[in-house]
Amino acid sequence: RNITASALFLAAAFFTTSASALDSSNTPVVVTPLASKTTTASGQPITLPQKNVEVQVSAYQIAPGTTLPVHKHPFPRYAYVEQGTLKVTNVETGAANTYK
């Protein structure tokens, strides 16, 4: 329960409305929400597992022009594109999204 409660608290902290706070040096910290979603880009509902909650954060460097093989993820994936563009196509529906 503590892990689930912590995960929910973390999610709530990331997806609250814009707010200001102070860090330990009394310097203002501005929080700007980047996203608030209830479904993935392919329309799957975002749900939390009932046990064994784990959050992973990874950095990917993908060379320009690279095409990854068709694949599926067993869980929702989130991406923040720092540079360039990323095009994701759902091969079942043909729907494509481009992220910058």
C-alpha positions as CSV (number, residue, x, y, z in Angstrom):
1,R,0.0,0.0,0.0
2,N,2.8,2.4,0.8
3,I,4.3,2.0,-2.7
4,T,0.9,2.6,-4.3
5,A,0.2,5.6,-2.1
6,S,3.6,7.0,-2.9
7,A,3.2,6.4,-6.6
8,L,-0.2,8.2,-6.5
9,F,1.3,11.0,-4.5
10,L,4.1,11.4,-7.0
11,A,1.7,11.4,-9.9
12,A,-0.4,14.0,-8.1
13,A,2.7,16.1,-7.5
14,F,3.6,16.0,-11.2
15,F,0.2,16.7,-12.5
16,T,-1.1,19.5,-10.3
17,T,-1.8,23.0,-11.7
18,S,1.0,25.5,-12.0
19,A,2.3,26.5,-8.6
20,S,5.2,28.2,-7.0
21,A,7.3,26.7,-4.1
22,L,10.6,27.5,-2.3
23,D,13.6,25.2,-2.3
24,S,16.0,25.0,0.7
25,S,17.8,28.2,-0.4
26,N,14.5,30.2,-0.5
27,T,14.9,30.5,-4.3
28,P,11.5,30.4,-6.1
29,V,10.8,27.1,-7.9
30,V,8.2,27.3,-10.7
31,V,6.3,24.1,-11.5
32,T,4.8,23.9,-15.0
33,P,2.7,20.8,-15.7
34,L,3.7,19.1,-19.0
35,A,0.8,16.7,-19.4
36,S,-2.3,15.3,-17.9
37,K,-3.8,12.2,-19.6
38,T,-6.1,9.3,-18.7
39,T,-5.2,7.3,-21.9
40,T,-2.1,6.6,-23.8
41,A,-1.5,8.0,-27.3
42,S,-2.9,4.8,-28.7
43,G,-6.1,5.1,-26.6
44,Q,-5.3,2.5,-23.9
45,P,-6.5,3.6,-20.4
46,I,-3.8,4.4,-18.0
47,T,-4.1,2.2,-14.9
48,L,-1.9,1.4,-12.0
49,P,-1.0,-2.3,-11.3
50,Q,-2.5,-3.6,-8.1
51,K,1.0,-4.7,-6.8
52,N,4.7,-4.4,-7.6
53,V,4.5,-0.8,-8.8
54,E,7.7,0.3,-10.4
55,V,8.6,3.6,-12.1
56,Q,11.5,3.5,-14.6
57,V,13.1,6.5,-16.2
58,S,15.4,6.0,-19.2
59,A,17.2,8.3,-21.7
60,Y,17.3,7.1,-25.3
61,Q,19.6,8.5,-28.0
62,I,18.2,7.5,-31.3
63,A,20.2,8.4,-34.4
64,P,18.4,10.6,-37.0
65,G,16.6,8.5,-39.6
66,T,16.5,5.4,-37.5
67,T,13.4,3.1,-37.8
68,L,12.8,0.8,-34.9
69,P,11.3,-2.6,-35.5
70,V,7.5,-3.0,-34.9
71,H,7.0,-3.8,-31.3
72,K,4.5,-3.5,-28.4
73,H,5.0,-2.4,-24.8
74,P,3.3,-4.4,-22.0
75,F,2.7,-1.2,-20.2
76,P,2.1,2.5,-21.0
77,R,5.3,4.4,-22.1
78,Y,5.9,8.1,-21.7
79,A,8.4,10.1,-23.7
80,Y,9.8,13.6,-23.5
81,V,11.6,14.5,-26.7
82,E,14.5,16.9,-25.9
83,Q,15.7,17.2,-29.5
84,G,14.5,16.3,-33.0
85,T,11.2,14.5,-33.6
86,L,9.8,11.1,-32.8
87,K,7.0,9.5,-35.0
88,V,5.1,6.7,-33.4
89,T,2.6,4.7,-35.6
90,N,0.1,2.2,-34.2
91,V,0.3,-0.6,-36.8
92,E,-3.1,-2.0,-35.8
93,T,-5.0,1.3,-36.4
94,G,-2.6,3.2,-38.7
95,A,-2.8,6.2,-36.4
96,A,0.5,8.1,-36.2
97,N,1.6,10.8,-33.7
98,T,4.7,12.9,-34.1
99,Y,6.4,14.3,-31.0
100,K,8.8,17.2,-31.0
